[in-house]
Amino acid sequence: MKLRELSAPVLIGHRGFSAKFPENTLASFEGAISAGVQIIEMDLTLTKDRKVVVIHDERLDRTTNGSGLVSEKSWPEIQTLDAGFWFSPSFKGETIPSLDQVLNQLGGRVLMNLEIKPEAFEVHRPPDSICRQVVAQLKARNLLDQVLVSSFAPQVLLELSELEPQLALGFLSHSPLDPLQLLLLVQAKCYSYNPSAQQITSHDITTLQQLGYPVYTYTVNDPAEQQRLFDLGVTGIFSDGPF
């Protein structure tokens, strides 16, 4: 299955199956695959030694037994941390995965949404920027058509668009749709608009449909609310589960 071939309704595993597994871990991703989701969403940032790793927060404190900023830790240091025990003792030993590990384990088995965190963007765009690393890893595994790369940061989307025009990009937004956001969708040649479910309106959805942009909205766990949004024309919904 290719990303651009999907049609509604699509349920996306938010950080995997995060209702039942520790988020952004290989266990959570495997749980989402077993539950039958079509897309798994995960968050990407950089370590001190520039390894692309999968974790949501800037800091390690909430989801690991470590503390401090991810960007101030090396990959060897990150690998020693437990990313499962905080959720449940049964997940003790789960680790923060690297993008390499995730793509090696999941590539070709499920579609993925890779969200690049704004704090990982670097204005000077170095040769090993997170955007360049992500594109290179996807190309090396022939996964360009099986992945949606998204971000709240316009600069990330613009850099990705320049690096790889074939890549499907999703513009994440937590504010109401406005002309500036519509302009960014065009400038960055985005594939989809990914808004907060609390902000999107039926008028916005109609406007985006007319312009050819699928809408993938976050984060909705209630089945009745999911159905309401699908009825309005949303293509996909991010959910922690159940699926």
C-alpha positions, 0 to 999 in steps of 0.5 A, a space after each residue: 500500500 502507498 500513502 497516496 492511495 489511502 482513502 477515508 476512513 483511516 485510523 492512525 496510531 498516535 505514537 503507536 498504540 499509546 493507550 496500551 503500550 509506552 508511546 514511541 517504542 517498538 512495542 507500541 508500534 508492533 501493538 498498533 500493527 497487530 491492532 490493524 492500523 494503516 499508519 503509525 505516527 511517531 516523533 523524531 528529534 536529534 541527539 547531541 551526536 546527531 542521531 535521529 531518535 524517536 521521542 515526543 518531548 524535548 526532555 527525557 523526564 516524562 517517558 524514561 528513567 533519565 532526565 534532561 534534554 534529549 539534545 544534550 545526550 549522546 546516542 550511547 547515553 540514550 540507549 541505556 535508558 528505560 522507556 517502558 517502566 514508567 508506563 507499566 512494570 511489564 514494559 521494563 527494558 523498552 528503549 528509545 528507538 532510533 529511526 534506523 531501528 524503526 525503519 528496519 523493523 517496520 519498513 514495508 509492513 505499515 505506512 508511517 507518519 514521521 513528525 519532525 519536532 520543531 526544536 530539531 530544525 537548524 536554520 543553517 541547514 547543515 549537511 546532516 540536518 534531521 531533514 537530510 537524514 530522514 530523506 536519505 534513510 527513506 530513499 535508501 530503503 525505497 520508502 518514500 511513497 510509504 511515509 508522510 513526514 509532518 511538522 508544526 515548523 514551516 521551515 522543516 516542511 520547506 526544507 523537505 520540499 526542496 530536498 525531495 519533491 516526491 515526499 508527502 508532507 503534512 502541515 501540522 497546525 494547532 490554530 484555526 485555518 487561515 490564509 497564511 496556512 493555506 499559503 504554506 500548504 502551497 509553498 511547501 507543496 504539502 500533501 495533507 493538512 493535519 489540524 487539531 480536532 478542536 480547531 477544524 470546522 466543517 467549512 475548513 474541511 470543505 475548503 481543503 477538500 476543494 483544494 485537494 488536501 486530505 485532512 488528518 486530524 489529531 487526537 481523537 479517541 472517542 469512536 462517536 467523535 471519530 465518526 462525526 469527523 469522518 462524516 464531515 469529510 476528514 480522511 484520517 484521524 490520529 488516535 491513541 486507541 482502541 482501534 
